[in-house]
């Protein structure tokens, strides 16, 4: 990334500003704005997230907020109520209180003498979520948003559930917030109240995973904050961005299709990262695009930001299987409308080991599969960060426990753009069952690179709100949607569809092993084919080199450690996936604060004992400066029986070597068709 030191406007930074809320609570903010805004007010851009503006996001914030401020905006980074230095307690994501606070912050910004009354919101992940959700509440000053790696549907397309299946990322994400909620505010900013505020968080933030497991179907809990319930509620322009390695690319398609405001979509090859920091690459000059977006909608400058395609995306070329890529080969393509009239359905009938294209007749015959629990150990994470290596590995080992259907070697290149689907004519032998569908690019030497996948809890055939147990032996039909993708399959390669009845540890398995019988001839794969034009109308790269302001100085005192290990004991048949994400020890030089953050995840099982699956997450967070030394240790363990989920969690907090608080939770939550 190019570090830019010369900007159109000289900027000032206010490291800590209190924003008062109507109930007396104060939120901590960091503000960058042009010096000239004292006399010439400018629009304000808000990022509202819980990840600690003074330490854990300080480096990232220092790259993009001063950059935009130097182009004429007041950029405001606010910690949510109960996070960082903000007062109060954070007890869940996207609560009514959070969204109301966001409206109050926007109103406060619009009234500041350095703001001209117009505001925008931006954010990745949590900040992208609440930007959409607050936009749907129509704050008077909010003129545009940029939402990155977010969703419009909190149940069907978020970290908790996918296709009605419980994701292990639900446990991982709950454990992450369990750890972050245990962290104290910085005494340098809040003074002697830091300990009181910290203890309040430790006692009252709660165990979010218990809440999320208590809502296993789509109910009012998930409808809250899901703007898909009423797209028309969003009345300001929307820039929607994601990456193919991220967990949230599907929302971009839905927002383009269903919003009725000026909108643009951008999907690159990236994981869960801002595009100017994008991995896998190529990263792009996203901050330049943001400035153009704000110029058009916050300043009213008539530029060309709305010209060109409504969707611009990275068409990925074939790549060998890897758990991490520096760059994904491909090219930029664009679509003037979405859904695109250039994309059409290409159908393949399922036959034994074969995908049959066209109208050729295929005999109706049963094809059974009962997958071992090991299918899924090379699936990667639901939402990739590209570090540690968390993308899917070679799929051949997964395919050994799956129903596999291949095309003949392709006689010509095939490109797809959009969401593939599988129409299944099937029966099962258990009342609760799931299916995982994977689409792979099979190389001439047999290596298989997963392109996309989808999950469906088969008790959710009539929707996610009212699941129904299945009748063993009864014949059903289901459509399984796979995540949207943009992929080129070269001539000579094969397209492979793989079906399995488990996908652990990416998704929690059903209560008992399931035998799924798929009927050939009446089941099919539907691909969103996009013929490659002779001349790509939007083929030239429209993006500049990634830019940003120089990041804050930090010194690495202890190296970090990142590991992703699959193991199997051939004596006791215990298998495990272990993930280590260790920051090491880093000193933020400007404030003399040392940070330690270590996460350890373990997902284990024994043979094909579905009652043996176990997910464990442990986090350690430590903050030290001179005579201040605080550490928290959080641990979450989730197991299950055929009837229940069993949740245990513990929290220990230390000042120096003294343990000042210890808490334990134990919950049993009935399984609800999961």
N, C-alpha and C positions, 0 to 999 in steps of 0.2 A: 504494500500500500504506500502511496506517495504521501509524505507528510507535508502539509501545506502550512507555511508560516506567514505568508502574505495574503491577507483577506481584504475585501472591499471596505469593511468597517473595523475600526478598533473596538475591542470588546472589554467589558468588565465582568468579573465573576464575584457573585455573592455566595460564599461557600455554604452558609446556613441561614435560612430565612424561615421564620415561623409564619405559617398561614393559618389564621384562626377560623374555626368552624362555628356554626350557630350554637352547638351544644357546649361550647367552651373548650373542646379538644383542639390541640394545635398539631398541624402536620409539618414535618421538616422538609424544606425545599432547598435545592441548589439551583441558582439562576445565572445564566450567561446571557448578556444582552449588549447591543451596541452602546458605546459611551454616548453617542449622539441621541439615544432614545430619551435621555433626560429632557431634551428640548423637542425632539421629533419622535413621537411615539411610534411603535412598531407592533405588528401582530405577535401574539404569543403562541408557542407550541408546547404542549404538555405531554410528558411521559410519566405515567402514574403506575408504579410497580412496587413490590415488597422486598426487593433484593438488595437493599442497603446501599444508598447512594454514596456513603462516605468510604466504603471499603470494597465490597465484592463487585459492584458495577462501576466503581470509580474510573478504572482504566478505560473500559468501553465507553462510558459517558464522555470521557475527556476527548475522545476521537470525533464524535459526531455532534454533540451539542455546541461546543465552541465553533465548529465549522459552520453550522447553520446560523449561529448568532453573528458570525463574521459576514454573513450574507444578508443581514438586516432583520433578524428575528430575535425575540426574547425566548430563549429555550429554558424550560422549567422542568426539572427532574424532581418529582415528589415521591417520598416513601408513603405507602399506604398506612392508614391508621394501624398502630400496633407493630410496625416494622421499622428497622433502622432507628432513627431518632424521633420518629413520630409518636405522639402519645396515643394511649388507648391499647386495646388488645385486638389482634387479628384472629378470628375464630373460624373462618372458612373463606373460600374464594367466591368472588362476584356476588356478595351479599347485597341486599338492598342498601345497607349502610354504606358500603363501598361506592356504589353507583351514585348515591345521594351526595357523598363526600366529593366525588368527582365533579358533579354539577356545581357544588359550592366553590370548589377550587377554580373552575372555569369562570364563575361569576366574579370571584376575587381578582383573578388575573385581568379580566376585562375592565375592572375599575381602577387598576393601577395607573399612575400618571405616565409611566413609560410604555403603556400598552394602548393601542389605538382602538381597542374594543373588539377586535376580531381575534379568534383563537382557532387552533387546530389541535388534534391529538394524534400521537404516533406511539408505536410500541411493537415489540416482538413478543409473541407468546402472551403472557398475562396482559401486558400493555396493549397488544393487538386485540385481545378479547374485550377489555373494558372500553377501548376506543369505539368498537362497534356497538357495544351495549349502551354506552352513554350517548352515542349518536342517535340511537333509537328513542332516547328520551327528549330529543330536540332542544338542547340548551340554546338559549338565544344567541350567544356569541359564537357557537361552534360552526365554522364555515367549511371545514374539510377534515378528513382523517386519512392516515396511512396505517393500514393494519397488516402486520407481517407475521406469518406462521400462527394463524388464529383460526377460529371456527365460528360458524353461525349456528351450530347444533351441539349443545353441551352433552347430550347423551349419545347420539349415534356416531359422532365424529370428534371425539376428544380422548384424552389420556385414560379415561376410566373404563369405557366399554366400547367394543367395536362389533357391530352386527349383533348386539345383545350378548356377546361373550365378554367375560371379565378379563381385562388386560393385566399382565403383571406390572406394567408401568403404573397402574393404579396404586399398587403397593409402593413402587419405587418413588413415584411423585409425592404420595402422602408422606413417605419417610423423609424426602427432601424438605418439605414444608415443616414437618415435625422438628427437624434440625434448625431450620432458619427461624422458626418461631421461638426457639429456645435462646436465641442470641440477645445480648444486652445492647442498649443504646450506648453511645460513646460519652463518657463523663466529660470530655473536653467540650462537648456541645450542649449537653443537658444538665451538667453540674451534678450536685449532690443527690439529685433525684434519681440518678441512673439505677441504683440498686432497687429502689421501690418500684420503678417501672419494669425492671427485669423480673423481679419476683411476681409481679402482676401477670406478666406474660407466661412465666413458667407454670403458674397455678391455673390460668384460665384460658389458654389458647386451645386446649382440648386435643382430642385425638381424631383428626379429620377422617382417617381411614374408616373408622367406625360409622361415621355419617355416610360416607360414600357407599359402603357395603350395605347400608340399610335401605338403599334405593337401587335395586337391581333391575328395575324396569323403568321405562320412560314415564315419569310422573311429574307433578307440578314442581318438584325440586329441580329437575333438569330443564323443564320448560322455562323457568326463570333464567333470564340472560341469554336464551337461545333466540336470536333475532329471526331465525327461520319461521318462528311462529307468526311474524308479521314483517315481511321485508319492507313494506311500504312505510313503516315507522322511521326508517333511515331516510333523512331528507337532505343530506349534504353529500358532496362528492367523495368517492371512496377509491383509494389506491390499495389494491389487495395483492399481496406478495407472498410467495412461499418457494419451496424447493422440492425436487423430486425425492430427495433422501429424507425429507422432513415428514412428520406425521400429519401435516395439516394442508396438503396441497389440494385436497378435494374441495375445500371451502371456496377457493378462488373460482372454480368453475360455477359453483352455485350462486355466488355473489354476482358474477357477470350475467348469469342467466336471469336472476330474479329481482335484482335491484332495479329501480326505475329512476336513478339519478346518474349524473356523469360518473363514469367509473372506468378504471383501467386494471388489467390483470397482468402479473408478471410471475413466471415460474422458471427458476433456473435449476442447475444441477445440485443445489446446495442442501446441506442438512439444516438443523435448527439454529441458524445463524443469520444475522443481517447480511444482505448481499455484498456489501463492501468488505465484509470479513468472511465471505462465503467459502465454505469447504463442503464437499469437493469443489474445486474451481471449474471454470474460471470465475473469480470474483469480478465485480463490475463497479463502475463509478456510481453507486447508488445514491450517495449524498448529493451529487450533482442533480440526479433525477428528483430527489426530494425537494431541493431548492426550487427547481422549475415548477414542481407541483404546488408548493406553497406560494410561489410568485403568482401563479395563475389564480388560485382560489382564495388566498388570504390578502393579496395585494391588488388583484384585478388586472394584472399585467397580461396582455394578449400575446401569449407565446404559443409555441407549437406542441405543448405537452399533451394535448388531446388529439393530435393528428396521428395518423398511422393506425395500426391494429388495436382492437380492444384487448386482445390477449397476445402477449409476446412470451415465447417459451423456448427452452433449450431442447431441441430434438436430439436425444442421446443416441450416439452410435454404439455398436456392439463393443463390449469390453469384457475382458476375462474376469472370472469371479475374484473378488477381493473384499476383505473386511474393512478396507479404508482406501480411498482414492485421493491422490493429490489433485488430479483433474479428471473430469469425465469428457471423453471426446464427443463432439457434436457440433451443432450449428444453431443459430437463432432462426426461428420461424415466427410468423405472425398470422393471426386470424382477424379479419375485419369485423366479424360477428361471432357471438357464442350463444347457443350452439352453432357450430360452423356448418354451412351447407356443403362444404368440401369433404366433410367426414361422413362416411356411410358405413353401415353394418356389414361385416363380412362374417358369415356363419360357417362353423365347422360342426358336423355331427360327431358325437363320441362313439367310437367303436373300440373293440378290444385293442389296447395299446396304440390306438391310431386316432388322429383327427382327420375326418374325411370332409374335404371341401366340396361345395356345390350341392347339387340335387341328387347325388348318387344314393341309392337306397341302402339302408343299414338295418340289419336284422335286429328286432327287439329281443335283447337277451340280458340277463342279470350279470353284473360285474361287482363282486363284493370286495370290501376292504375293512379290516380292523387294524388300525394303526397302533404301533407301539408308542409308549410315552416319549421315546427318544426323538420322534419326528418333531422338529422345532428347535433342537439344540443349536442349530446353525442358522437360525432365522434372523439373528441380530435383534436390535431393539425396535419397538414400535415407532419410536421417534429418535432418529439418529442425530448425534452431535459430531460424528466423524472422529471422535476421540473419547476413550480408547477405541480401537477398531470395533465398531458396533453395527456394521452393515452385514448383510447375509453372505455366508460362505458358499462354496461350490455346493449346488443342490443335489448332487448325485447321491450323497449319503441320506438326505432327507427322502429322496425318491424311492429308496428301497422299502420304505414303510407306507407307500402311497399308491393309489391308482394313477398310472401315468399314461398320457395320450400324446403322441407326437405326430406332427405333420411329416410328409415326405420332405427331403431336402428341398428348400425353396428354389424354384426355377428363376425367380426374380426377386429383387429387393422388396421388402414390405415395411411400411411405416404406419404406426398407429398413434393417435392422439385422442385422449379421453379415457373413459372408464370401461374396460372390458367387463363382460358379464358371463356367468355360467348359468344356463337353465338346466336344472336337475329334475329328472323323473326318478324318484328314489323311494326306498323304504328302510327302516331301521329296526333294531331288535331291543331298543331301550326307550323309555319314555322321555328321557332328556338326552339330547345329542347335539353335536356341532359338526361343522365341516369347514375345513380350510382349503382354499383354492389358490394355487400358485401358478403364475405364468413365467416361463423361463425361456431364455435364448440359449439354444444348444449349439455349441461350436462343433466343428468338423471332428475334433479329437474327443468329443463327448463331454467336455466341461459344460456345466449348466449355470448360467448367470440369472438369478431371479430378477425379473423385470418389475413385477407387482404381485400383489396378493390381496385376498379378501377373506373375511370370516363371517359365518352366520350361525347363530344359535337357532337350531331348527325348531325350537318351541316358539320362536318369534315369527312364524310364517305369516301371521295375520297382523303383524305390527309389533312394535316394542312396548306398547302400553298394556296389552292384555295377552301375555304368553299362555300357551296351552300345551299340556303334556301330549306327547305323541303316542299313537296306538301302534305297538309293535306289529309289523307285518302289513300295515296299511300303506297304500301307495300314495305319495304326495308329490307335489311340484313346488319348486322354489327357484327364485332367481337370486344368485349370489353376485353382488357387485364387487369388483376388485378396485383397488385404489387407482385413480386416474394416472396416466403416464404419457410420455412422449418418447417413443422408442423405434429405432430402425433395426430390422432383422435383415442381415445381408443375404445375398444369394448363396445357396449352399448350406446355410444354417437351417436348423429345425426350430419350430415353435412348439413348446411343450406345456401342457396343462397337467398339473398334479393335484390330486385330491387326497386329503387325509382327514381322519376323525379325531385327531388331536394336534395341537401345535404348541406344546409346552417347551420352554417357559414363556413364550410370548403371550399366550393366553392360557387361563386356568382351564384344566381339562374338565370334562363332564364327570358326574359322580361315579360312573362305572364305565368300563370299556364298552365301546359301541361298534357293532358291525353295521356298516352302511352298504346298501346294495343300490348301485346306480344302474339304470336301464339304458343300455346302448340303443341308438336309433331314435330315441325320443328325448335324449339329453343333448345339449349343444353348447359350444363356446361361441360368443359373439364378440368380435373385435371391432373397435372404432377405427376403421382403415382411413388413412389420409394419403391419397396418391401424391407422390412428389411431383410438383410442377416442373416443367422444363426451366422456367425462370422463377425463382422464389421472390415474390413481390416485396417481402420484408426480410430478405435474407441477410442483408448487410448488418453487421453489429452496430447498434445504435448507441452503445455505451462507451464511455471513456474509461480511462484507467482509474482504479479505486483511489480515492483521495480521503483525507481526514486530517484533523489537526494532530500535532505530535502528542502521543499518549503520555500520561503521568509517569514519572520515574518510579520504578520499583526494582528492588534487589532480591534475587532469589538466594536465600540463605541455606535452604535444604532442598535438594532436588525432589521433584514430584515422582509419582509412580502411577502408571496406567497399565492395567492388565485385563485380559479377557480370556479365561481359561475354561475349557471343557475337559472333564475328567470322568473316568469310568473304572470302577473296581470290578474286575471279572470274577472275583471270589464272592463278594457279598452283593454284587449287582447294584451297588449304589453309584449313581451318576450325579454330576453337579455342573452347573455353570457358575463360575465365580468372576465377579467384576470388581476391580479396584480403580477408584478415581481419587488420586491423592495429589493435592496441590503442593505438598511439601510445606515449606515455610517461606513466605514472601513478606518483605518489608515494604510498606508504602512510604517512600522516602520523604514526601512532603509533610506527612503527619507523624512519622516515626512509629507507625503501628505495624506490628508483626501479626500475620494471619496464618492460621493452619486450618485446613479443611480436608478431611479424609472420609470417603464413602466406600463401604464394602457391601457388596450384594452377593447373596448365594441362593441359588435356586436348585433344589435337589429332589431326587426321586429314587426309588428302589425298584428295579426290574420294571414290570408292568403293573405295579400296585398303585392304582389311582388314589388310594387313601394315603400314600406316602409322600405326595408332593408337598413341598415346603418352600416358602419364600422368606428370606431373612435379610434385613437391611440394618446396617449400623453406621452412624455418622458421628464424627468428632469435629467440633468447631472450637477454635481457641483464638483469643485476642490478648496480646501482651504489649505493654508499653510501660517502661520504667517500673513503677510500683503497682501497676494494674495488670492482673493476670486472671483471666476468666476462661473456663472451658466447660463445654457441655457435651454429654455423650447420650445419644438416643439410639434405641434399638427397637425394631418392629419385627415380629414373627407372625406369619400367616400360614395356617394349615387348614385342612378340611376333612370332614367325614362325608358320607353320602348325603347327609341331611343338613349339615351346618358348616359354616366357616368359623374357625376358632382363631381369635386375634389376641396376641399378647404384646404389650409394649412397655418400655421402661425409659425413664428419663433421670439422669444424674447431672447435677450442676455443681461446679467447683469454683471457689475463689482460692487461687494458689493451690495448695495441697489439701485444703479443707473442703469436704463435700457439704454443701449448704442446703441441698434439696435432693430428695429421691422420691420418685413416684412410679407406680406400677398400674397397669390397666389389664384387665382380662375380660373379654367379651365373647359371647357365642351368638352368631347371627344366622338365622335359618336361611338356607339356600332357596332362592326363588326362581325355579326353572333355569338355573345356571349350572 
